[in-house]
Amino acid sequence: RSTYTKGFVLWCQGRPRAAVREFDEALGLVEGAGSSLPRWIRCSRARALAMLGRIAEAEADLAASSHHVPEDLAYVAIVKGEPEVARTVLEPHVSGGDPFVLALYGITQSLRGDTRAGEEHLAAASVRFAAGGLLHYALSTQIHLGFCREQRRQGSGRAHARRAAMEL
């Protein structure tokens, strides 16, 4: 878990290459342990790979980790640059209040340009993650929330939002 968490922190810092190395090491340590941790490591690894532009590898990781729940299907759509598909997959599940669904829906809304709705869903997800003791997910959600706020404030695109996240 500590190796996975180190990778997650590196990913949040905008250091995807180093994050992928940590995720690879973590997978080697827990792959046969019989827990759900490899699924989450693969999801996080996929996001880091996507940042590096390695979409096919990211998609393969997501497919290997997927239990075909809405948030996994939405991850695949987001990585593929299909926020409309992610929105369609997530929308029927948003009212349930699952923090993963809320966070991904907020990211999807932001990618579609609706930053106000994105902020609302990300803020709700962050509170729920923190209440559930999933502080690293709450931190990640706060970083995405920073993307939304900066994007709305500056009226700019992804490049500016990425710089804001790096500064966070």
Accessible surface in RSA format (square Angstrom, percent):
REM  Atomic radii and reference values for relative SASA: ProtOr
REM  Chains: A
REM  Algorithm: Lee & Richards
REM  Probe-radius: 1.40
REM  Slices: 20
REM RES _ NUM      All-atoms   Total-Side   Main-Chain    Non-polar    All polar
REM                ABS   REL    ABS   REL    ABS   REL    ABS   REL    ABS   REL
RES ARG A   1   186.64  78.4 159.99  81.6  26.65  63.5  62.26  85.1 124.39  75.4
RES SER A   2    93.51  79.0  79.38 105.9  14.13  32.5  53.99 115.0  39.53  55.4
RES THR A   3    23.09  16.4  19.63  19.9   3.47   8.3   6.02   8.1  17.07  25.8
RES TYR A   4     9.21   4.3   9.20   5.2   0.01   0.0   9.11   6.8   0.10   0.1
RES THR A   5    56.26  40.0  56.26  57.0   0.00   0.0  41.46  55.7  14.81  22.4
RES LYS A   6   116.08  56.6 110.26  67.7   5.82  13.8  68.43  61.6  47.65  50.8
RES GLY A   7     0.00   0.0   0.00   N/A   0.00   0.0   0.00   0.0   0.00   0.0
RES PHE A   8     0.16   0.1   0.16   0.1   0.00   0.0   0.16   0.1   0.00   0.0
RES VAL A   9    59.55  39.2  59.55  53.9   0.00   0.0  59.55  51.7   0.00   0.0
RES LEU A  10    14.91   8.3  14.91  10.7   0.00   0.0  14.91  10.5   0.00   0.0
RES TRP A  11    24.75   9.9  21.15  10.2   3.60   8.4  21.10  11.3   3.65   5.9
RES CYS A  12    16.43  12.4   4.01   4.5  12.42  29.2   7.62  19.3   8.82   9.5
RES GLN A  13    89.86  50.2  73.39  53.6  16.47  39.2  34.04  72.5  55.82  42.3
RES GLY A  14    15.11  18.6   0.00   N/A  15.11  18.6   3.66  10.0  11.45  25.6
RES ARG A  15   125.61  52.7 120.28  61.3   5.33  12.7  43.12  58.9  82.49  50.0
RES PRO A  16    17.34  12.6  17.34  15.8   0.00   0.0  17.34  14.3   0.00   0.0
RES ARG A  17   164.23  69.0 160.62  81.9   3.61   8.6  55.53  75.9 108.70  65.9
RES ALA A  18    14.39  13.2  12.45  19.2   1.94   4.4  12.63  17.8   1.75   4.6
RES ALA A  19     0.00   0.0   0.00   0.0   0.00   0.0   0.00   0.0   0.00   0.0
RES VAL A  20    10.19   6.7  10.19   9.2   0.00   0.0  10.19   8.9   0.00   0.0
RES ARG A  21   152.36  64.0 144.70  73.8   7.66  18.2  70.63  96.5  81.73  49.5
RES GLU A  22    28.30  16.2  28.17  21.3   0.13   0.3   0.26   0.5  28.04  22.9
RES PHE A  23     0.00   0.0   0.00   0.0   0.00   0.0   0.00   0.0   0.00   0.0
RES ASP A  24    63.86  44.7  53.26  53.0  10.60  25.1  27.26  64.1  36.60  36.5
RES GLU A  25    98.22  56.4  86.89  65.7  11.33  27.0  35.95  69.5  62.27  50.8
RES ALA A  26     3.17   2.9   2.40   3.7   0.77   1.7   3.17   4.5   0.00   0.0
RES LEU A  27    15.90   8.9  15.51  11.1   0.39   1.0  15.82  11.1   0.08   0.2
RES GLY A  28    66.21  81.6   0.00   N/A  66.21  81.6  37.07 101.7  29.14  65.3
RES LEU A  29   121.68  67.8  91.03  65.1  30.64  77.0  93.43  65.6  28.25  76.0
RES VAL A  30    22.90  15.1  22.85  20.7   0.05   0.1  22.90  19.9   0.00   0.0
RES GLU A  31    85.73  49.2  69.39  52.5  16.34  38.9  46.23  89.4  39.49  32.2
RES GLY A  32    81.48 100.5   0.00   N/A  81.48 100.5  42.63 117.0  38.84  87.0
RES ALA A  33    72.97  67.1  31.59  48.7  41.38  94.1  44.05  62.0  28.91  76.6
RES GLY A  34    78.46  96.8   0.00   N/A  78.46  96.8  42.25 115.9  36.21  81.1
RES SER A  35    58.00  49.0  33.34  44.5  24.67  56.8  40.06  85.3  17.94  25.1
RES SER A  36    70.67  59.7  57.03  76.1  13.64  31.4  36.71  78.2  33.95  47.6
RES LEU A  37    12.60   7.0  10.40   7.4   2.19   5.5  11.44   8.0   1.16   3.1
RES PRO A  38    14.72  10.7  14.64  13.3   0.09   0.3  14.72  12.2   0.00   0.0
RES ARG A  39    32.29  13.6  28.21  14.4   4.08   9.7   8.73  11.9  23.55  14.3
RES TRP A  40    41.48  16.6  41.31  20.0   0.16   0.4  27.98  14.9  13.49  21.9
RES ILE A  41     0.26   0.2   0.26   0.2   0.00   0.0   0.26   0.2   0.00   0.0
RES ARG A  42    51.87  21.8  51.87  26.4   0.00   0.0   1.42   1.9  50.45  30.6
RES CYS A  43     0.04   0.0   0.04   0.0   0.00   0.0   0.00   0.0   0.04   0.0
RES SER A  44     0.28   0.2   0.06   0.1   0.22   0.5   0.25   0.5   0.03   0.0
RES ARG A  45    35.73  15.0  35.73  18.2   0.00   0.0   1.63   2.2  34.10  20.7
RES ALA A  46     0.00   0.0   0.00   0.0   0.00   0.0   0.00   0.0   0.00   0.0
RES ARG A  47    34.49  14.5  31.89  16.3   2.60   6.2  21.96  30.0  12.52   7.6
RES ALA A  48     0.00   0.0   0.00   0.0   0.00   0.0   0.00   0.0   0.00   0.0
RES LEU A  49     0.00   0.0   0.00   0.0   0.00   0.0   0.00   0.0   0.00   0.0
RES ALA A  50    26.06  24.0  14.87  23.0  11.19  25.4  15.24  21.5  10.82  28.7
RES MET A  51    76.05  39.4  46.31  30.7  29.74  70.8  44.85  38.1  31.21  41.3
RES LEU A  52    39.54  22.0   9.56   6.8  29.98  75.4  15.22  10.7  24.32  65.4
RES GLY A  53    54.85  67.6   0.00   N/A  54.85  67.6  29.32  80.5  25.53  57.2
RES ARG A  54    93.16  39.1  85.46  43.6   7.70  18.3  42.54  58.1  50.62  30.7
RES ILE A  55    64.80  36.9  62.87  46.8   1.92   4.6  62.87  45.3   1.92   5.2
RES ALA A  56    81.19  74.7  68.10 105.1  13.10  29.8  71.88 101.2   9.31  24.7
RES GLU A  57    73.32  42.1  68.37  51.7   4.96  11.8  38.90  75.2  34.43  28.1
RES ALA A  58     0.00   0.0   0.00   0.0   0.00   0.0   0.00   0.0   0.00   0.0
RES GLU A  59    54.11  31.1  53.16  40.2   0.95   2.3  17.11  33.1  37.00  30.2
RES ALA A  60    62.35  57.3  49.65  76.6  12.71  28.9  57.65  81.2   4.71  12.5
RES ASP A  61     9.74   6.8   9.35   9.3   0.39   0.9   0.39   0.9   9.35   9.3
RES LEU A  62     1.00   0.6   0.70   0.5   0.30   0.8   0.70   0.5   0.30   0.8
RES ALA A  63    68.57  63.0  49.88  77.0  18.69  42.5  54.07  76.1  14.50  38.4
RES ALA A  64    72.16  66.3  30.83  47.6  41.33  94.0  43.36  61.1  28.80  76.3
RES SER A  65     4.93   4.2   0.28   0.4   4.65  10.7   3.89   8.3   1.04   1.5
RES SER A  66    16.34  13.8   2.81   3.8  13.53  31.2   2.71   5.8  13.63  19.1
RES HIS A  67   114.65  62.7  92.34  64.2  22.31  57.1  62.18  64.1  52.47  61.1
RES HIS A  68   132.80  72.6 113.99  79.2  18.82  48.1  82.96  85.5  49.84  58.0
RES VAL A  69    49.48  32.6  47.96  43.4   1.52   3.7  49.48  43.0   0.00   0.0
RES PRO A  70    29.95  21.8  29.38  26.8   0.58   2.1  29.95  24.7   0.00   0.0
RES GLU A  71    19.47  11.2  19.47  14.7   0.00   0.0   0.07   0.1  19.40  15.8
RES ASP A  72     1.21   0.8   1.05   1.0   0.16   0.4   1.15   2.7   0.06   0.1
RES LEU A  73    73.86  41.1  69.81  49.9   4.04  10.2  69.85  49.1   4.01  10.8
RES ALA A  74     0.00   0.0   0.00   0.0   0.00   0.0   0.00   0.0   0.00   0.0
RES TYR A  75    11.01   5.1  10.98   6.2   0.03   0.1   4.60   3.5   6.42   7.9
RES VAL A  76    32.62  21.5  32.62  29.5   0.00   0.0  32.62  28.3   0.00   0.0
RES ALA A  77     3.15   2.9   1.82   2.8   1.33   3.0   3.04   4.3   0.11   0.3
RES ILE A  78    35.46  20.2  26.74  19.9   8.72  21.0  26.74  19.3   8.72  23.7
RES VAL A  79    15.21  10.0   4.09   3.7  11.12  26.8   7.59   6.6   7.62  20.7
RES LYS A  80    93.14  45.4  66.05  40.5  27.09  64.5  25.41  22.9  67.73  72.1
RES GLY A  81    49.13  60.6   0.00   N/A  49.13  60.6  24.48  67.2  24.65  55.2
RES GLU A  82    64.22  36.9  59.86  45.3   4.36  10.4  23.44  45.3  40.78  33.3
RES PRO A  83    26.81  19.5  26.81  24.4   0.00   0.0  26.81  22.1   0.00   0.0
RES GLU A  84    82.60  47.4  82.24  62.2   0.37   0.9  61.49 118.9  21.11  17.2
RES VAL A  85    73.25  48.2  70.57  63.9   2.68   6.5  73.25  63.6   0.00   0.0
RES ALA A  86     0.00   0.0   0.00   0.0   0.00   0.0   0.00   0.0   0.00   0.0
RES ARG A  87    54.25  22.8  54.25  27.7   0.00   0.0   5.98   8.2  48.27  29.3
RES THR A  88    85.63  60.9  77.64  78.7   7.99  19.0  66.54  89.4  19.09  28.9
RES VAL A  89    38.02  25.0  28.70  26.0   9.32  22.5  35.55  30.9   2.47   6.7
RES LEU A  90     0.00   0.0   0.00   0.0   0.00   0.0   0.00   0.0   0.00   0.0
RES GLU A  91    81.78  47.0  71.26  53.9  10.51  25.0  28.55  55.2  53.23  43.5
RES PRO A  92    96.66  70.4  61.45  56.0  35.21 128.0  74.65  61.6  22.01 136.8
RES HIS A  93    80.46  44.0  73.01  50.7   7.45  19.1  45.43  46.8  35.03  40.8
RES VAL A  94    24.67  16.2  21.92  19.8   2.75   6.6  21.92  19.0   2.75   7.5
RES SER A  95   112.55  95.1  72.64  96.9  39.91  91.9  56.88 121.1  55.66  78.0
RES GLY A  96    69.34  85.5   0.00   N/A  69.34  85.5  37.15 101.9  32.20  72.1
RES GLY A  97     9.49  11.7   0.00   N/A   9.49  11.7   6.52  17.9   2.97   6.7
RES ASP A  98    59.41  41.6  52.56  52.3   6.85  16.2  24.45  57.5  34.96  34.9
RES PRO A  99    28.17  20.5  28.17  25.7   0.00   0.0  28.17  23.3   0.00   0.0
RES PHE A 100    29.18  14.6  28.35  17.6   0.83   2.2  29.04  17.6   0.13   0.4
RES VAL A 101     5.27   3.5   5.27   4.8   0.00   0.0   5.27   4.6   0.00   0.0
RES LEU A 102    10.57   5.9  10.57   7.6   0.00   0.0  10.57   7.4   0.00   0.0
RES ALA A 103    10.90  10.0  10.90  16.8   0.00   0.0  10.90  15.4   0.00   0.0
RES LEU A 104     7.21   4.0   7.21   5.2   0.00   0.0   7.21   5.1   0.00   0.0
RES TYR A 105    15.77   7.4  15.77   9.0   0.00   0.0   5.26   4.0  10.51  13.0
RES GLY A 106     0.00   0.0   0.00   N/A   0.00   0.0   0.00   0.0   0.00   0.0
RES ILE A 107    27.05  15.4  25.92  19.3   1.13   2.7  27.04  19.5   0.01   0.0
RES THR A 108     0.00   0.0   0.00   0.0   0.00   0.0   0.00   0.0   0.00   0.0
RES GLN A 109    14.13   7.9  14.13  10.3   0.00   0.0   0.00   0.0  14.13  10.7
RES SER A 110    11.91  10.1  11.16  14.9   0.75   1.7   4.57   9.7   7.35  10.3
RES LEU A 111    59.08  32.9  30.94  22.1  28.14  70.7  34.63  24.3  24.45  65.8
RES ARG A 112    97.34  40.9  59.34  30.3  37.99  90.5  14.10  19.3  83.23  50.4
RES GLY A 113    52.03  64.2   0.00   N/A  52.03  64.2  26.49  72.7  25.54  57.2
RES ASP A 114    61.55  43.1  55.08  54.8   6.47  15.3  20.79  48.9  40.76  40.6
RES THR A 115    14.62  10.4  13.10  13.3   1.52   3.6   4.64   6.2   9.97  15.1
RES ARG A 116   148.83  62.5 145.44  74.1   3.39   8.1  54.37  74.3  94.46  57.2
RES ALA A 117    18.96  17.4  16.75  25.8   2.21   5.0  18.12  25.5   0.84   2.2
RES GLY A 118     0.00   0.0   0.00   N/A   0.00   0.0   0.00   0.0   0.00   0.0
RES GLU A 119    21.50  12.3  21.01  15.9   0.49   1.2   7.54  14.6  13.96  11.4
RES GLU A 120   120.84  69.4 107.96  81.7  12.88  30.7  45.88  88.7  74.97  61.2
RES HIS A 121    36.72  20.1  35.91  25.0   0.81   2.1  22.57  23.3  14.14  16.5
RES LEU A 122     0.49   0.3   0.49   0.4   0.00   0.0   0.49   0.3   0.00   0.0
RES ALA A 123    36.75  33.8  35.17  54.3   1.58   3.6  36.14  50.9   0.61   1.6
RES ALA A 124    39.38  36.2  30.05  46.4   9.32  21.2  38.38  54.0   1.00   2.6
RES ALA A 125     0.00   0.0   0.00   0.0   0.00   0.0   0.00   0.0   0.00   0.0
RES SER A 126     7.77   6.6   7.45   9.9   0.32   0.7   0.68   1.4   7.09   9.9
RES VAL A 127   105.12  69.2  99.79  90.3   5.33  12.9 104.16  90.5   0.96   2.6
RES ARG A 128   115.85  48.6 107.59  54.8   8.26  19.7  27.47  37.5  88.37  53.6
RES PHE A 129     3.14   1.6   2.91   1.8   0.23   0.6   3.14   1.9   0.00   0.0
RES ALA A 130    46.93  43.1  34.14  52.7  12.79  29.1  34.44  48.5  12.49  33.1
RES ALA A 131    91.26  83.9  46.44  71.7  44.82 102.0  59.50  83.8  31.76  84.1
RES GLY A 132    57.46  70.9   0.00   N/A  57.46  70.9  31.93  87.6  25.53  57.2
RES GLY A 133    54.70  67.5   0.00   N/A  54.70  67.5  29.96  82.2  24.74  55.4
RES LEU A 134    64.82  36.1  64.57  46.2   0.25   0.6  64.82  45.5   0.00   0.0
RES LEU A 135   118.51  66.0 113.04  80.9   5.46  13.7 113.35  79.6   5.15  13.9
RES HIS A 136    48.49  26.5  42.50  29.5   5.99  15.3  34.93  36.0  13.56  15.8
RES TYR A 137    15.86   7.4  15.60   8.9   0.26   0.7  14.30  10.7   1.56   1.9
RES ALA A 138     9.71   8.9   9.62  14.8   0.09   0.2   9.71  13.7   0.00   0.0
RES LEU A 139    87.25  48.6  82.77  59.2   4.48  11.3  86.55  60.8   0.70   1.9
RES SER A 140     5.68   4.8   5.34   7.1   0.34   0.8   2.48   5.3   3.20   4.5
RES THR A 141     4.29   3.1   3.41   3.5   0.88   2.1   0.83   1.1   3.46   5.2
RES GLN A 142    79.83  44.6  75.03  54.8   4.81  11.4  33.88  72.1  45.96  34.9
RES ILE A 143    25.80  14.7  25.68  19.1   0.12   0.3  25.80  18.6   0.00   0.0
RES HIS A 144    28.72  15.7  28.07  19.5   0.66   1.7  23.21  23.9   5.52   6.4
RES LEU A 145     3.47   1.9   3.47   2.5   0.00   0.0   3.47   2.4   0.00   0.0
RES GLY A 146    16.35  20.2   0.00   N/A  16.35  20.2  13.32  36.5   3.04   6.8
RES PHE A 147    50.29  25.2  50.29  31.2   0.00   0.0  50.29  30.5   0.00   0.0
RES CYS A 148     0.64   0.5   0.64   0.7   0.00   0.0   0.00   0.0   0.64   0.7
RES ARG A 149   118.93  49.9 116.34  59.3   2.59   6.2  38.96  53.2  79.97  48.5
RES GLU A 150    21.38  12.3  20.79  15.7   0.59   1.4   2.82   5.5  18.56  15.2
RES GLN A 151    34.50  19.3  33.26  24.3   1.24   3.0   4.48   9.5  30.02  22.8
RES ARG A 152    97.86  41.1  76.83  39.2  21.03  50.1  28.22  38.6  69.64  42.2
RES ARG A 153   167.59  70.4 133.77  68.2  33.82  80.5  72.05  98.5  95.54  57.9
RES GLN A 154    87.29  48.8  58.88  43.0  28.41  67.6   6.23  13.3  81.06  61.5
RES GLY A 155    69.23  85.4   0.00   N/A  69.23  85.4  34.64  95.0  34.60  77.5
RES SER A 156    36.68  31.0  22.16  29.6  14.52  33.5  31.73  67.6   4.95   6.9
RES GLY A 157    43.83  54.1   0.00   N/A  43.83  54.1  33.10  90.8  10.74  24.0
RES ARG A 158   136.45  57.3 129.37  65.9   7.08  16.9  56.95  77.8  79.49  48.2
RES ALA A 159    68.04  62.6  57.70  89.0  10.33  23.5  62.81  88.5   5.22  13.8
RES HIS A 160    46.94  25.7  45.51  31.6   1.43   3.7  38.68  39.9   8.27   9.6
RES ALA A 161     6.74   6.2   6.74  10.4   0.00   0.0   6.74   9.5   0.00   0.0
RES ARG A 162   127.96  53.7 127.22  64.9   0.74   1.8  42.27  57.8  85.70  51.9
RES ARG A 163   131.34  55.1 129.70  66.1   1.64   3.9  66.59  91.0  64.76  39.2
RES ALA A 164    14.48  13.3  10.04  15.5   4.44  10.1  12.58  17.7   1.90   5.0
RES ALA A 165    10.26   9.4   8.16  12.6   2.10   4.8   8.46  11.9   1.81   4.8
RES MET A 166   112.27  58.1  88.22  58.4  24.06  57.3  79.61  67.7  32.66  43.3
RES GLU A 167   151.47  87.0 114.52  86.6  36.95  88.0  50.92  98.5 100.55  82.1
RES LEU A 168   130.81  72.8  71.96  51.5  58.84 147.9  87.39  61.4  43.42 116.8
END  Absolute sums over single chains surface
CHAIN  1 A     8223.7       6379.0       1844.7       4663.0       3560.7
END  Absolute sums over all chains
TOTAL          8223.7       6379.0       1844.7       4663.0       3560.7
